[in-house]
Amino acid sequence: MTTPYQQQGQAPVPPQTPPQAPPQPPQAYAHQQPQQAPQHQAPHVPPGYVSPPPGAPAQPYAAVGTYTSPIPIQRTHLGNAIASEWTKIKSVRSTIWTLSVMAALVVGIGFLTSASTNDSDYTSAPTTLPGFFGALLGQLCVVTLGVLVISSEYGTGMIRTTFTASPARSRVLTAKALVFFTLAFVTTTLSLALVTFISSGMHSGPKVMDPSNDQLIGATLGVGLYVSLLGLLSLAVGSMLRHSAGAITTMLGVVLLPSILPAFLMMSPSLADLGVTMQKYSSPFALAALFQIDDSMGSGWSQLGVLGGITAGALVAAYVLLEKRDV
């Protein structure tokens, strides 16, 4: 079989192969190093890291650093919680309005009562009497404020932020109780003292009965303490119920029911003694006893002690429920 080249009378051309590089001398490979197998690199250890002793768990590197914050770190305490609660209670409008209405009722009603009476009306009653009528209505404002101090945070969800910032819940409740009780006591006592000063200035003379020291203390410090304890009881009820409307309704029943129910209980001979006892420890009777309107009522300090015991029991229950609940 002849090829095309033979038919044409030409010599066959051999197939071309790619050119190869000329061999290099052995010294040309002297600069090249043999490749080594990759080795595991040790993790970077930050400066200042100290290895844990044998048997102890290793600490993460993030926990060991050389950076020192310029801000001093201090452990929180009750004083920080009190400062926080004071900032909150003075920043809320309801606090200012409620206390203002309470002071206006106590001072305004006391002034109107003093202006509408004569010197002859105080021959057997002390001149501190006008403050009694204002305190009857002013206590309702303090009761309402005591509930709102804590229940408003539950209603808005702010209580979650409060407990996140201060995980010690008992500390938060203690701070709220201290701040509210101090504010209510100071405001109520100063309002009653102002009424006493106004009434004594408007009615003076030989026939006017000057109040004794016990009557002055009872009409100012005693009544201020009683009203503040009512507000503190409202705060405990608000912490347990966590609902503003429900807690306010409950406290209005606590204040008003012992004043209304005895009238019905006394209709029955078998329940008359219970009605008399309930009336003795009702809020209007206790306030009248602290003002010492009548010697037969006593000094009112026994009613104040009963209210203090009830408030302490309610606070203990509020502390227990606060620790058991999620929020």
Secondary structure, 3 states (H helix, E strand, C coil): CCCHHHHHCCCCCCCCCCCCCCCCCHHHHCCCCCCCCCCCCCCCCCCCCCCCCCCCCCCCHHHCCCCCCCCCCCCCCHHHHHHHHHHHHHHCHHHHHHHHHHHHHHHHHHHHHHHCCCHHHHCCCCCCCHHHHHHHHHHHHHHHHHHHHHHHHHHHCHHHHHHHHCCCHHHHHHHHHHHHHHHHHHHHHHHHHHHHHHHHHHCCCCCCCCCCHHHHHHHHHHHHHHHHHHHHHHHHHHHHHCCHHHHHHHHHHHHHHHHHHHHHHCCCHHHHHHHHHHHHCCHHHHHHHHHCCCHHHCCCHHHHHHHHHHHHHHHHHHHHHHHHCCC
